[in-house]
């Protein structure tokens, strides 16, 4: 992020820069994010194979 701040890229971009997808979702779609986080986690094929 320090290198990004020193570059001219942020001056040319409009809007905000988020470090994580979770930060972006919480800022841009707070209701959807809250609803999603409130739901119980469901089993996935990835979980069943022990990949998580």
Buried (B, 14 or more C-beta within 10 A) or exposed (E): EEEEEEEEEEEEEEEEEEEEEEEBBBEEEEEEBEEEEEEEEEEEEEEEEEEE
